Amino acid sequence: MSVVLFGQSYYLRFDPKLWQAMQPYPPLGTLYAAAYLRTRGYQVALFDAMLAESEAEWEAALRRHRPRFAVIYEDNFNYLSKMCLLRMRQAAFTMIDMAKGRGCTVIVAGSDATDHAEAYLRRGADFVLLGEGEYTLAELLDRLSGRTDTPFAAILGLAYRGEDGAPVRNPRRPDIKDVDALPFPAWDLVDVERYRRIWYGRHGYYSMNMVTTRGCPYHCNWCAKPIWGQRYNARSPENVVAELKWLKETYHPDHIWFADDIVGLKPGWWPRFAELVEAHNARVPFKCLSRVDLLLRPGEIAAMKRAGCQIVWVGAESGSQKILDAMEKGTRVDQIVEATRRVHEHGFQIGFFLQFGYPGETREDIEKTLQMVRDCRPDDIGMSVSYPLPGTKFYERVRDQLGSKQNWEDSDDLAMLYRGPFTTAFYRQLHVVLHKEYRARRTWWRLTGLRPGGARRPGWRQVMTMGYHLLTLPGARYRLERLARVPHEALPPLAPGLSPAAAAIPTPQSEA
């Protein structure tokens, strides 16, 4: 009998856009927690919701393992978990019900649970881990299993119900600074061959996920950071290469996704990493995330290329400097342009994350962003709409305008949850226009030899798709112009230096 059954509530099946893309990765944060508990002498098992059809498979796992402790431990390295999607919260609540029905002690950890601990406790969870969870979970299980008699009130980073039934939040636990001391994720718990078959069947290669850091020290005022806040702790290049070499020799991936918010923030990290990758024959092609200002540091891009980078994604966000400044992004449009040029010059690719709908955005700002994409010719793009999450200045700016729906249903929702510059319908149509134009132009760039980052020439299917996008683009733009004229009450820009008030925890929609 397994003492601890781990699970998580991000079901790829419940996110239509990501299900269609079918690029699944196991819950890395969950695997870290499971590996750490093993070092403390606990027997663990894993329910991997990523590829599950529904919560019924969690019920089957509970029946099969008969755990004493059911731990719904979200993958804090998956940005979709940080988005706190409503469908996944509903799945977590269902999983709590199922585990309680089998007599388990239920423990929950993750971004949404940290923000809304009281809601999870009301639903039936016995304990919620606040922030980074490994050490808190081990200390709690030591208490629950009788290894210690530590009072619950003395366990940092824990939320629970007091003797009077009222929710209690203990002070947060300091983050783990020596992340090299953590064991590698418990990959043996994962059905690796199932993931491999899916990746090869859909994409012709197999990708695995890793992280080199925890957290992000930057102050983008829309970015929610419920787990690590502004703190940033990095693994050494030596430790990362040791794991990379182990994964390469054990599981033979064709590709790695470094899922960090920022890889290689510390000066000299990338050159040392590249040196060690070459010395230990650990090179595996990878994608990662960075910032345009960091890419412009001397030697940065060249070292990434040496290490095996295929594509680096950056938060370009906007082609309007006014919007970047309002976001407190700390980057400039000219840096986006120059970083893109240098990445392409070194023969690999760059992707842009774009964000629309920030307070004060105008049609002129939107057009500047579209023009930036045309001029820079990134190799891929992703679009989102400003999304107010607790703990951010942005959230504090608009919280009085939030209605009963305060989270997106899934990652393709793109709902305008506050009185933004334009309506939800406008931004959903902007998504259509942006992608039609971008995909047509990208194919044209490759056909005409303007193929940045060594991109392959398109086949006939891509050429036919380009024709379809070009034919339908005028109609899509016409609909966008009509939606832009729909009356809509907008907000003024965020005032510089605005300090957020203490965040309140809203009632989840499912319990409103």
C-alpha positions, 0 to 999 in steps of 0.5 A, a space after each residue: 500500500 502506498 502511503 502517499 498518492 500524488 496527483 495534480 488537477 491540470 488535465 490536458 483533455 480539459 483545455 481544448 487549445 492545448 489538447 489540439 496542440 498535443 505537446 504534453 509534459 508530466 507535472 515536474 513540480 509534483 515529481 520534485 515533491 515526490 522525489 523529496 518525500 522519498 528521501 524522507 523515507 515515504 513510499 509514494 505513487 503518482 496519478 498523472 492527470 496530464 494524459 487522463 480522460 477525466 477525474 474518474 481515473 483519479 478515483 481508480 488510482 485511489 482505489 488501486 493504491 488505497 493511500 492514507 494521504 492524497 496530495 493534490 500537488 500542482 506543477 508550479 513550473 507549468 504557467 497554466 497552473 499559475 493561471 488558475 483556470 476555472 476548469 482545473 479548479 473544478 477538477 481539483 474540487 472533484 478530486 478532493 471530494 473523491 479522496 475524502 470519500 475514501 477516507 484520505 487526509 487531503 493536502 493541496 498545493 499550488 498557485 490557486 490553492 495558495 491564493 484561495 486557501 479558504 476555498 479549498 478548505 471549505 471544499 474539504 481539503 484538510 491542509 493547504 500548502 502555501 507557496 513552495 511546498 516540499 519542506 512544508 509537506 514533509 514536516 506536515 506528513 512527519 506530524 500526521 504519521 506520528 514521527 513528530 508531535 510538532 503543532 500545526 501552528 508551528 509548521 510554516 507555510 501551512 493553512 488549515 482549520 483551527 479548533 473553532 473551524 475557522 481557517 488559519 494561515 501560518 506565516 510563509 516558509 522561507 524559500 529553498 535557496 540551495 536548490 542543488 540539494 534537491 533530488 532530481 524529479 522522480 521520473 520513474 513514476 511517469 509512463 515515459 513510453 506513453 509520452 514518447 509515443 504521443 510526441 513521436 506520433 504528433 511531432 516526430 520527436 520526443 521532448 522532456 521538461 526540466 527547470 534550472 531555477 525557481 522564481 523571477 525577480 522582475 516586477 512586471 505588475 501584471 505577473 502573479 507570483 504566489 509561489 516564490 514572489 520576487 525571489 529567484 534561486 538558481 541551480 548551478 550549471 554543474 547540477 543542471 548538466 548532471 541532470 541533463 546527462 542523466 536524462 539523455 542517457 536514461 530516457 534518450 529525449 530528442 528535445 528539452 523544454 526548460 520551463 523556467 520563467 528565466 534561464 540564465 539570469 546570473 551573469 556567466 551562467 550560460 557560458 559555463 553551462 555551454 562549456 559543461 554541456 560540451 565537456 560531458 557530451 550532454 547536448 540536447 536541443 532545447 527551448 527556453 525563456 529569457 528576456 530581451 535585455 538579458 539576451 543583449 549581454 555580451 556572449 549570451 546568445 552565442 553561449 545559448 547556441 553552443 549549448 543547443 538552444 533551438 528557440 528562445 521565447 521572450 515576453 515581448 508583450 507590446 510594440 508600444 513603449 508606453 504600454 511596456 512602461 505602464 507594465 513596468 516591464 523594464 525593457 524597450 522596444 528597440 531591445 526587442 528588435 535588436 535581440 531578435 536580430 542577434 538571435 537570427 544572426 546566430 542561426 536559431 529562433 525566437 518566439 514572442 509572447 504578446 499581451 493585449 488589453 492592458 489599461 490605457 491601450 489604444 488602437 495605435 498601441 495595438 497597431 504598433 505591436 502588429 508592426 513590430 511582429 511584421 518588422 522583427 519576423 519572430 519564428 513563433 508567437 503567442 497571444 494573451 489578454 491582460 489577466 488580473 490575478 491576486 497579488 499583482 498591482 494590475 489586480 488591485 487596479 481593477 479588482 472593483 470591476 471584477 464580476 462573478 467570473 474572475 478566472 478564465 475557463 481554459 487557456 483559450 478563453 481570452 475573456 476581458 474580466 475587467 473594463 478593459 480598452 475593448 470588449 472580449 469579442 474584440 480581443 478574440 477577433 484580434 487573436 484571429 486577425 493576428 494569427 492569420 496575418 502572421 502565419 501567412 507572412 511567416 510562410 512568405 518569409 520562408 518562401 522568399 528566403 527571409 527565413 530567420 533562425 534557419 527555418 525550413 522552407 514550407 511545403 505545399 500544404 503550408 503554401 495552400 494554408 497561406 493562400 487561405 489566410 490571405 483570402 480570409 484576412 480582409 473579412 477578419 479585419 473588417 469584423 475587427 473594425 466593427 467590434 472596435 466601434 462597440 461602445 465600451 467603458 474603459 479604464 485610464 492607464 495605471 498610475 505610476 508608482 501605484 502601490 497595491 493594497 492587501 489582497 483579499 481572497 475572492 469567493 470562487 465562482 463555483 461557490 458564489 
